[in-house]
Amino acid sequence: DVKVTQSSRYLVKRTGEKVFLECVQDMDHENMFWYRQDPGLGLRLIYFSYDVKMKEKGDIPEGYSVSREKKERFSLILESASTNQTSMYLCASSRGFEAGGYNEQFFGPGTRLTVL
Amino acid sequence: SQQGEEDPQALSIQEGENATMNCSYKTSINNLQWYRQNSGRGLVHLILIRSNEREKHSGRLRVTLDTSKKSSSLLITASRAADTASYFCATAGPISGYALNFGKGTSLLVTP
């Protein structure tokens, strides 16, 4: 069974802390994504990566950075957490377009982050 | 940037009834996908329809795509209480590349 796992389901951090959210996929997918989901706003893309060490900004990258040192792992970093980053964070992966995939994405269970 | 927009925002039906959700988008696409999200969970891919297809079926799901109107609909037949969830459309296009643009979702409640 294919799987995308996220390091925590729930996380509580304080303002100013550095926060790491980890995502691991076991499908050998080229592409990985980080979204945040907020009520009334739907899913918004933060960053994505189409290869190891490659990254692209999404719609709302401010205040976030990412790291992809290995194909199966994509980390989202909040350099200095703020209360407006309280949200549900969803990681996803998909096959690369060259593999004939049509961008179907597989999602992790999400991390609900609260910043106090 | 968000492209898909679902309608209605919320839908409440009884078990056994059909549920129809609509999605409109703005720019050209390669494909359109529908996802389901149970409360507080990740999204699950339901069905993908390519831009050169007009209709697709998967079990109790039927998806249509009208590229001239830039719209799609998802029909769930004979709804069950377990279908209660939020449903999102997502588009993939020449501009988005590998990324998907998600709508804000339709919240479906199916009561016994």
Boltz contact constraints between the chains, C-beta under 6 A:
constraints:
  - contact:
      token1: [A, 31]
      token2: [B, 98]
      max_distance: 6.0
  - contact:
      token1: [A, 42]
      token2: [B, 102]
      max_distance: 6.0
  - contact:
      token1: [A, 42]
      token2: [B, 104]
      max_distance: 6.0
  - contact:
      token1: [A, 42]
      token2: [B, 105]
      max_distance: 6.0
  - contact:
      token1: [A, 43]
      token2: [B, 102]
      max_distance: 6.0
  - contact:
      token1: [A, 45]
      token2: [B, 99]
      max_distance: 6.0
  - contact:
      token1: [A, 48]
      token2: [B, 99]
      max_distance: 6.0
  - contact:
      token1: [A, 50]
      token2: [B, 98]
      max_distance: 6.0
  - contact:
      token1: [A, 59]
      token2: [B, 1]
      max_distance: 6.0
  - contact:
      token1: [A, 90]
      token2: [B, 42]
      max_distance: 6.0
  - contact:
      token1: [A, 102]
      token2: [B, 31]
      max_distance: 6.0
  - contact:
      token1: [A, 102]
      token2: [B, 48]
      max_distance: 6.0
  - contact:
      token1: [A, 103]
      token2: [B, 92]
      max_distance: 6.0
  - contact:
      token1: [A, 104]
      token2: [B, 45]
      max_distance: 6.0
  - contact:
      token1: [A, 104]
      token2: [B, 48]
      max_distance: 6.0
  - contact:
      token1: [A, 107]
      token2: [B, 42]
      max_distance: 6.0
  - contact:
      token1: [A, 107]
      token2: [B, 43]
      max_distance: 6.0
  - contact:
      token1: [A, 108]
      token2: [B, 42]
      max_distance: 6.0
  - contact:
      token1: [A, 109]
      token2: [B, 41]
      max_distance: 6.0
  - contact:
      token1: [A, 109]
      token2: [B, 42]
      max_distance: 6.0
  - contact:
      token1: [A, 110]
      token2: [B, 42]
      max_distance: 6.0
